[in-house]
Amino acid sequence: MKVFVAGLGVISSIGNGVEENFDSLVSGRHGIHNLSEEIDLHLPGFPVGKVSFSNAQLAETTGCGRNWPRAALLSLFAAKEAVKPISHQKNLRIGFISATTVGGMDQTEEGFFEWQQNGKINRRKFVHHECGRQAELVAEFLGIDGFVTTLNTACSSSANSIILASRLIKNNIVDVAIAGGTDALTKFTLNGFSTLLILDNNLCRPFDATRAGLNLGEGAGYLLLAGEHALDVANLTATCELRGYANANDAFHQTASSAEGTGSFLAMRGALESGNLFPSEISYINLHGTGTTNNDASEATAIQKLFEDKIPLLSSTKSFTGHTLGASGGIEAVFSVLSIERKMVYPNLRVSSPMPEIAAIPVLSARTSNISHVLSNSFGFGGNCSSLLFSAI
Amino acid sequence: MKAYITAASTISPVSVSVSGRIMPTEKSFDEPFMFDELCASDYIDSRTSRRMSRIMKAGLAGALMCLEKSVVKMPDAIITGTGFGCLEDTAAFMGKLSHAEGLFLNPTAFIQSTHNTIAGTIALHLKCHGDNNTFSQLGFSFESALIDTLLLLHEKKANHVLLGGFDENIGFLTDTLHSFRSLRKSSVKMVALGEGVSFFMLSESPVGETPVKISFRSVNNRNMNDVLPVVNEMIKESGEPCLILTGTNGDELNDRSYQSLYDYLNRIQVVEYKKYCGEYPTAPAFAHWLATHILTLGGSQFNNPERILVYNHSRGKNHSFTMFSK
């Protein structure tokens, strides 16, 4: 059975909704304007990609009007957009497969600090802590009572949600699924990445030889996936096919990637094999491309080895949005689908010196291109590497 | 969906006698059920384990214990589920944050706080490049991992999958998180909080000395009218269970669904397993270990059942049934 994309939803520092995001991508307009002191006073000077809506605005615009954690609000915004094509359907088995790395941490850390200062536990700050709670809130609000679950494999989380959703459809467990993920900027993650010494004090430069680290971002991105039967039953329009995917583990180090890019290589090759395509048939790779010395070298090495002298067009959209952690797989899946739908390749911002590990330069300005097949990479801590393969139909 | 459990291990509050008898922990009623991770030193050298939290030590050791019992030494995939993740390291990093104010923080706690740390550590230890996933969906975390595992075997993407379910109890934070878990508060009779690590080798064929066959079904919505027909279908397929393990916890609203099953399958032996392991999101993983143990080594304590049905739900949703047979 084939699985198709029939809907999209996204929110990030470059826009609220699909059209704003796409517009920013083709206009070269990044969203990394805010600084870390807005998230943590004690950690100044790091650029971050913050979603423009406040929690109150998100709560109002989605209609939920409640004091949810930011990750749940972002998730609802994007999931609502993705689910529109089936919002009146009654006869479909609908799954909600989400992902997040730190769930309701923005509220938890507030509650924790309050407790440390005055010894009082404000229970309302902890009620939505767990990763799975975000999906539970959103699914209940959207009236989805089918299969709901949450993955957490660090930065590859929402790519793995999309993979699972596809398999649930192919195995006749659900008819359609909203799949992707969400993460919000928190003191916890900002300080965590800072201690790892991989944050750039300036705007990040993925796939540049002199890159100096990543910028954190936030957001949510979801695909509406449907099997062939559901397309007919619900009268949906498929925009492209989720033709292949793979999940592999680098098994090298807790946080660093191997120099050979073993995990990345296995994930990309696995996605090609599952979709029955040769490397030369790929039009564009939406890179994981965080801007860290380690990831980009590892990813570039793996791409060079797999594609040899047929390296496709490349760009990292993290140069626009920052690294949105658990949401990145989902947000970048949306961008990859749009690339096929609208025959557009996005630039990789702020590249001036090519990397020695790869005999190709990323795309420098947005351009139209006949895109047949796109690979979207997501690699995370714990060696978790995933690749998604989307194809024009 | 069907498969075989060909090895199983647990690091949990329960102790097992030489003859396979399950012995409940000696403790007062409201004291939490805690596991003893000292056995981890048999599997992890002290230099490696020195910086690991309790859950990380127990997680890696539990996996290695399972592999020790298994005829399969390298799984094709590693899939785990955890409701709370690595709380000790999460709290440790948050604690340092609130005091640090710009001082240099140690990254170890942050790195180890991520939910997929244990699945990643196991892959690293084994040099296993196969599929690797971690699920965190409250009381459906282990079942989500089980479903992913069964799908991998069914799709022939894997012949053997290492599946784990674990959660830890660190006191204040766990107590606070759990206080929202009961559907209605009736703390006097509720089973105490617990923690535990359970690992399984799931195989598509019955390898090893004592394979146990399992089949699994779940109903995601709250409607009990949809749930009992599923039990009926499982019974038609596998036969009636001789023993049922249920996730009752003393909370009246939670326990109502289990009572519906007792009424439906009257006069069947019941073990309310949380009296051995306590309440935590992946307690169902312990129940799966217990069922496997009873069918392989510990049958005499429970009248040597041929078939066991494990039933759990998570706050009225995700009613999950696993039928175990010899």
Interface residues (C-beta under 8 A of the other chain):
Chain A: H42 L43 T101 G103 T108 E109 F112 F113 W115 Q116 Q117 I121 R123 F126 V127 H129 E130 C131 G132 R133 A135 E136 D145 G146 F147 V148 T149 T150 L151 N152 T153 A154 N160 L164 R167 L168 N171 K187 F188 N191 G192 S194 T195 L196 N247 A248 N249 D250 A251 F252 H253 Q254 T255 T262 G263 L266 G380 F381 G382 G383 N384
Chain B: I78 G83 F84 G85 T90 A91 F93 M94 G95 L97 S98 A100 E101 G102 F104 L105 N106 P107 F110 I111 Q112 S113 T114 H115 N116 T117 A119 G120 T121 A123 L124 L126 K127 C128 H129 G130 D131 N132 N133 T134 F135 S136 Q137 L138 F140 S141 S144 D148 L151 H154 E155 F172 L173 T176 L177 S179 F180 N220 N221 R222 K317
